[in-house]
Amino acid sequence: KVHVKLAGTDSCRASVQILRNGGDNNLHYHPNMDLIYMVLKGRVRFYGPNEAVLGEYGPHEGLLLPENSRYWFKSVGADDAWLLQIAGYPKGAAASKRVPCEPRKASSNGHWIGLTEAEKELQRRNNRA
């Protein structure tokens, strides 16, 4: 998985996640982060706790996940998926983090492109698990 940062401030960030065919992540949540996801290319299925399907989305479709929503997602189409992520931070980006509900999957390890050094340090501090 590759994350490409498009823009960001202390109150919001936009990025595109490129998911290889079948790529997924683990069940997790984000305190102090409201998320909007929109599929740009491919198909992505979102899940909640207990494998509950929240929805499957194609190009120009997506969903809103309020802070503390438990979720994970998977690329399910025949091609790679491009997923636009818009994150809002009600208390500022420094107060956000990623909290896993299960161990990370090997396929969920990601690489970020376009982060400043300060953003890289914040990511290291907030995404240890």
C-alpha positions in Angstrom: 0.0 0.0 0.0 1.2 3.5 -0.9 -0.1 6.7 0.6 0.4 9.9 -1.4 -0.2 13.1 0.6 -2.0 15.7 -1.5 -2.3 18.5 1.1 -2.7 19.1 4.8 -3.0 21.5 7.7 -3.3 21.0 11.4 -7.1 20.6 11.0 -7.3 18.4 7.8 -5.4 16.2 5.4 -6.1 14.7 2.0 -4.2 11.7 0.6 -4.7 8.9 -1.9 -4.0 5.3 -0.9 -3.0 2.9 -3.6 -4.1 -0.6 -2.7 -2.7 -3.5 -4.7 -5.2 -6.1 -5.8 -6.4 -7.8 -2.6 -4.6 -5.3 -0.4 -6.2 -4.7 3.0 -5.5 -3.5 6.5 -6.6 -4.5 10.0 -9.5 -3.5 12.2 -8.6 -0.2 13.8 -10.0 3.3 14.8 -8.8 6.9 15.1 -9.6 9.1 18.1 -9.9 12.7 17.0 -10.1 11.9 13.3 -13.3 12.1 11.1 -12.7 10.3 7.8 -14.2 10.6 4.3 -13.2 7.9 1.8 -14.0 8.0 -1.9 -12.9 5.4 -4.4 -11.2 6.9 -7.4 -10.4 3.6 -9.2 -11.1 0.0 -8.6 -13.4 -1.4 -5.9 -13.0 -1.3 -2.1 -15.1 -3.2 0.6 -15.2 -1.6 4.1 -15.8 -3.8 7.1 -16.7 -3.1 10.8 -16.3 -5.3 13.9 -17.1 -9.0 13.4 -16.5 -8.8 9.7 -19.8 -6.8 9.2 -19.8 -5.3 5.7 -20.2 -1.5 5.9 -20.4 -1.3 2.1 -18.6 -2.0 -1.2 -17.8 1.0 -3.3 -16.6 1.7 -6.9 -15.4 4.9 -8.6 -16.9 8.1 -7.1 -18.6 6.3 -4.2 -17.6 6.2 -0.6 -18.5 6.8 3.0 -18.0 8.9 6.1 -16.5 7.4 9.3 -16.8 9.6 12.4 -14.0 9.5 14.9 -13.7 6.3 16.9 -15.4 4.2 14.1 -14.0 0.7 14.0 -13.2 -0.3 10.4 -10.9 -2.0 7.9 -11.0 -2.2 4.2 -9.9 -4.4 1.3 -9.4 -3.9 -2.4 -11.8 -6.4 -4.0 -11.8 -5.7 -7.7 -9.7 -7.2 -10.5 -7.4 -4.1 -10.5 -5.5 -2.0 -7.9 -7.7 0.5 -6.1 -7.1 4.2 -5.6 -8.8 5.5 -2.5 -9.1 9.2 -1.7 -8.9 9.8 2.1 -9.9 13.2 3.6 -9.2 13.4 7.4 -10.5 16.1 9.7 -9.0 16.6 13.1 -11.4 18.3 15.5 -8.6 18.8 18.1 -5.7 19.2 15.7 -3.5 16.6 14.0 -1.2 16.1 17.0 -4.1 14.7 19.0 -4.9 12.0 16.5 -3.6 8.5 16.4 -4.3 5.0 15.0 -5.5 2.4 17.5 -5.4 -1.2 16.3 -8.1 -3.6 17.4 -6.2 -6.6 16.0 -2.6 -7.3 14.9 -1.5 -5.6 11.6 -1.6 -7.8 8.5 1.6 -8.1 6.5 -0.2 -6.5 3.5 -1.2 -3.4 5.5 2.4 -2.1 5.8 2.3 1.2 3.9 4.7 3.8 2.5 4.0 7.5 2.6 5.0 9.9 -0.1 5.0 13.7 0.4 5.2 14.0 4.2 7.2 16.8 5.9 9.7 15.7 8.5 7.4 17.0 11.3 4.5 14.8 9.8 6.8 11.8 9.6 7.7 12.2 13.3 4.0 12.6 14.2 3.2 9.5 12.3 6.0 7.5 14.0 4.7 8.7 17.4 1.0 8.0 16.7 1.3 4.7 14.7 3.5 2.5 16.8 1.1 -0.4 16.9 
